[in-house]
C-alpha cells in the first residue's frame, strides 16, 4: 500500500448551532486553510469503541459547505495507513475530482493516529519515512510498540470503520458514497461489508483486497515480473542478476515500488532499464542513484505519514505466516522462513521475501489483539480502478477484490501507476470514476 499518496475522508458536517455541534461531537468550526468553500472542525470519538478503556480522540475533519448537494455526501478515504486527509484537501480537490464537485458534498477527515494525532515513534519514523517496504531496525519497532503500550490495539481498521459511522451520524445522512484510495480501499471495503445498507456506491482506486491473508509476496513479485517485462524485455533478467550479485533485493523492491507511485514510466525520474543493465555489467552508479532517490523522496514526518499508526493497523489487520498479531514473537522467524521457502520470488530472492519492510515492521511487533477478519462479498455497486504499472497495489490485487464483489467493474489504466484518479498518465481512470459516480 505503500507511500500511498491518497486523500482520506470521512465526514464532516457544518453545524451553525453550537448545541448541535456539541451533540454530534463536532466543534471548533473554521474555514479550512488554502481551500475555498470548505469548513474544518474536530470530531471527538472514543479511543475504545467497546467502552472498556477510557479516553477520547480528536479527529480533524474537512467538509464542503454545499450541504444540500443533490447526490449527497462523497467520503474520500485516504491511504497509508498513516496519512491525514485534511492537509491534502487543497491539493486533492482540484487534481482528482471533476463533476463530483458540483453534485456531491466532499468530505475528508484525519483518521485516528494521523496528522495532529500521529503516534510519532521517532526511530521507526526516521527509518521508514513514507515507505511500506524500507526494512526498519527491530529495535525501532520494539521501541514503538513499547511506547504505545496496549493503546496500539485501538488503531485497527475496525476502529476506523467505527469512526466513519460516527461521522455519518454526525452528518445526519442515512447513506453516502465512498471513494477509497490505496489503504482507503481496504477501509471502504470493510465499511461496505459492515454496513452495506449505508453505502450508495463504492470507488476503489489502487486496490487492496479485503481478504488479506498474507501471500508471502506471491502477488507482489508477480506484479514486478509483469510490469518490468512490459517496460523492457530484458529488465526482469537484469534485475534477477543484480539481486544475486548485490544481495540488495529488499532495497530494490522498495525503490521499484516507490517508482510505481512517483514515476510509473520507470524512465523519467531514473532510467531503470539502463540502471539495471549497467549494474548487471558491474557499473552500479545508476542503481545507487535509484536507491538514493527513493530514500530521499520517501522522507516523511509522522504528521505526513505516521509509521507508528502504520504498524498498529497493519500488524493487527493482516494474517502472517506466523498467524495473527497475537502470536508470540518467539517462533515467528522460523515460520516465516518455512513459508518463504515455498514462494516463487523471482526476480528477487528469499532474503527479499523475509527482509522487506512489511515483514520487518510486523515480525518483532509485540503481541497485540488481532483485528477481526472480514468475510463475504461486497454487494454495493463498486468501481475498481487500477494502474497497469502499479506495484504498490497491483492489478493482481484488484482482480482478487473484483472476485469478492457482486456488482463490481474493473478499469485498468495503461501506463498508470498508483492513485489513478489524480496521478494517471491518461484521464481514463478519472473519466471512469466521474461517470460511475454521476450515473443514476
MOWO-V652893 format. One record per residue. N is the residue number from 1. RES is the residue in three letters. SS is DSSP state (~ for helix, > for strand, _ for the rest). Layout:
n = {N/N}
res = {RES/RES}
ss = {SS/SS}
//
This chain:
n = {1/2/3/4/5/6/7/8/9/10/11/12/13/14/15/16/17/18/19/20/21/22/23/24/25/26/27/28/29/30/31/32/33/34/35/36/37/38/39/40/41/42/43/44/45/46/47/48/49/50/51/52/53/54/55/56/57/58/59/60/61/62/63/64/65/66/67/68/69/70/71/72/73/74/75/76/77/78/79/80/81/82/83/84/85/86/87/88/89/90/91/92/93/94/95/96/97/98/99/100/101/102/103/104/105/106/107/108/109/110/111/112/113/114/115/116/117/118/119/120/121/122/123/124/125/126/127/128/129/130/131/132/133/134/135/136/137/138/139/140/141/142/143/144/145/146/147/148/149/150/151/152/153/154/155/156/157/158/159/160/161/162/163/164/165/166/167/168/169/170/171/172/173/174/175/176/177/178/179/180/181/182/183/184/185/186/187/188/189/190/191/192/193/194/195/196/197/198/199/200/201/202/203/204/205/206/207/208/209/210/211/212/213/214/215/216/217/218/219/220/221/222/223/224/225/226/227/228/229/230/231/232/233/234/235/236/237/238/239/240/241/242/243/244/245/246/247/248/249/250/251/252/253/254/255/256/257/258/259/260/261/262/263/264/265/266/267/268/269/270/271/272/273/274/275/276/277/278/279/280/281/282/283/284/285/286/287/288/289/290/291/292/293/294/295/296/297/298/299/300/301/302/303/304/305/306/307/308/309/310/311/312/313/314/315/316/317/318/319/320/321/322/323/324/325/326/327/328/329/330/331/332/333/334/335/336/337/338/339/340/341/342/343/344/345/346/347/348/349/350/351/352/353/354/355/356/357/358/359/360/361/362/363/364/365/366/367/368/369/370/371/372/373/374/375/376/377/378/379/380/381/382/383/384/385/386/387/388/389/390/391/392/393/394/395/396/397/398/399/400/401/402/403/404/405/406/407/408/409/410/411/412/413/414/415/416/417/418/419/420/421/422/423/424/425/426/427/428/429/430/431/432/433/434/435/436/437/438/439/440}
res = {UNK/UNK/UNK/UNK/UNK/UNK/UNK/UNK/UNK/UNK/UNK/UNK/UNK/UNK/UNK/UNK/UNK/UNK/UNK/UNK/UNK/UNK/UNK/UNK/UNK/UNK/UNK/UNK/UNK/UNK/UNK/UNK/UNK/UNK/UNK/UNK/UNK/UNK/UNK/UNK/UNK/UNK/UNK/UNK/UNK/UNK/UNK/UNK/UNK/UNK/UNK/UNK/UNK/UNK/UNK/UNK/UNK/UNK/UNK/UNK/UNK/UNK/UNK/UNK/UNK/UNK/UNK/UNK/UNK/UNK/UNK/UNK/UNK/UNK/UNK/UNK/UNK/UNK/UNK/UNK/UNK/UNK/UNK/UNK/UNK/UNK/UNK/UNK/UNK/UNK/UNK/UNK/UNK/UNK/UNK/UNK/UNK/UNK/UNK/UNK/UNK/UNK/UNK/UNK/UNK/UNK/UNK/UNK/UNK/UNK/UNK/UNK/UNK/UNK/UNK/UNK/UNK/UNK/UNK/UNK/UNK/UNK/UNK/UNK/UNK/UNK/UNK/UNK/UNK/UNK/UNK/UNK/UNK/UNK/UNK/UNK/UNK/UNK/UNK/UNK/UNK/UNK/UNK/UNK/UNK/UNK/UNK/UNK/UNK/UNK/UNK/UNK/UNK/UNK/UNK/UNK/UNK/UNK/UNK/UNK/UNK/UNK/UNK/UNK/UNK/UNK/UNK/UNK/UNK/UNK/UNK/UNK/UNK/UNK/UNK/UNK/UNK/UNK/UNK/UNK/UNK/UNK/UNK/UNK/UNK/UNK/UNK/UNK/UNK/UNK/UNK/UNK/UNK/UNK/UNK/UNK/UNK/UNK/UNK/UNK/UNK/UNK/UNK/UNK/UNK/UNK/UNK/UNK/UNK/UNK/UNK/UNK/UNK/UNK/UNK/UNK/UNK/UNK/UNK/UNK/UNK/UNK/UNK/UNK/UNK/UNK/UNK/UNK/UNK/UNK/UNK/UNK/UNK/UNK/UNK/UNK/UNK/UNK/UNK/UNK/UNK/UNK/UNK/UNK/UNK/UNK/UNK/UNK/UNK/UNK/UNK/UNK/UNK/UNK/UNK/UNK/UNK/UNK/UNK/UNK/UNK/UNK/UNK/UNK/UNK/UNK/UNK/UNK/UNK/UNK/UNK/UNK/UNK/UNK/UNK/UNK/UNK/UNK/UNK/UNK/UNK/UNK/UNK/UNK/UNK/UNK/UNK/UNK/UNK/UNK/UNK/UNK/UNK/UNK/UNK/UNK/UNK/UNK/UNK/UNK/UNK/UNK/UNK/UNK/UNK/UNK/UNK/UNK/UNK/UNK/UNK/UNK/UNK/UNK/UNK/UNK/UNK/UNK/UNK/UNK/UNK/UNK/UNK/UNK/UNK/UNK/UNK/UNK/UNK/UNK/UNK/UNK/UNK/UNK/UNK/UNK/UNK/UNK/UNK/UNK/UNK/UNK/UNK/UNK/UNK/UNK/UNK/UNK/UNK/UNK/UNK/UNK/UNK/UNK/UNK/UNK/UNK/UNK/UNK/UNK/UNK/UNK/UNK/UNK/UNK/UNK/UNK/UNK/UNK/UNK/UNK/UNK/UNK/UNK/UNK/UNK/UNK/UNK/UNK/UNK/UNK/UNK/UNK/UNK/UNK/UNK/UNK/UNK/UNK/UNK/UNK/UNK/UNK/UNK/UNK/UNK/UNK/UNK/UNK/UNK/UNK/UNK/UNK/UNK/UNK/UNK/UNK/UNK/UNK/UNK/UNK/UNK/UNK/UNK/UNK/UNK/UNK/UNK/UNK/UNK/UNK/UNK/UNK/UNK/UNK/UNK/UNK/UNK/UNK/UNK/UNK/UNK/UNK/UNK/UNK/UNK/UNK/UNK/UNK/UNK}
ss = {_/_/_/_/_/_/_/_/_/_/_/_/_/_/_/_/_/~/~/~/~/~/~/~/_/>/>/>/>/>/>/_/_/_/_/_/_/>/>/>/>/>/>/>/>/>/_/_/_/_/_/_/_/_/_/>/>/>/>/>/>/>/>/>/_/_/_/_/_/_/_/_/>/>/>/>/>/_/_/_/_/_/_/_/_/~/~/~/~/~/~/~/~/~/~/~/_/_/_/~/~/~/~/_/>/>/>/>/>/_/_/_/_/_/~/~/~/_/_/_/_/~/~/~/~/~/~/~/_/_/_/_/_/_/_/_/_/~/~/~/~/~/~/~/~/~/~/~/~/~/~/~/~/~/_/_/~/~/~/~/~/~/~/~/~/~/~/~/~/~/~/_/_/_/_/>/>/>/>/>/>/_/~/~/~/~/~/~/~/~/~/~/~/~/_/~/~/~/>/>/>/>/>/>/>/_/_/_/_/_/_/_/>/_/_/_/_/~/~/~/~/~/~/~/~/~/~/~/~/~/~/_/_/_/~/~/~/~/~/~/~/~/~/~/~/~/_/_/~/~/~/~/~/~/~/~/~/~/~/~/~/~/_/_/_/_/_/_/_/_/_/~/~/~/~/~/~/~/~/~/_/_/_/_/~/~/~/~/~/~/~/~/~/~/~/~/~/_/_/_/_/_/_/_/_/_/~/~/~/~/~/~/~/~/~/~/~/_/>/>/_/_/>/_/_/_/_/_/_/_/_/~/~/~/~/~/~/~/~/~/_/_/_/_/_/_/_/_/_/~/~/~/~/~/~/_/~/~/~/~/~/~/_/_/_/_/_/_/_/_/_/_/_/_/_/_/_/>/_/_/>/>/>/>/>/>/>/_/_/_/_/_/_/_/~/~/~/~/~/~/~/~/_/_/>/_/_/>/>/>/>/>/>/_/_/_/_/_/_/~/~/~/~/_/_/_/_/~/~/~/~/~/~/~/~/~/~/~/_/_}
//
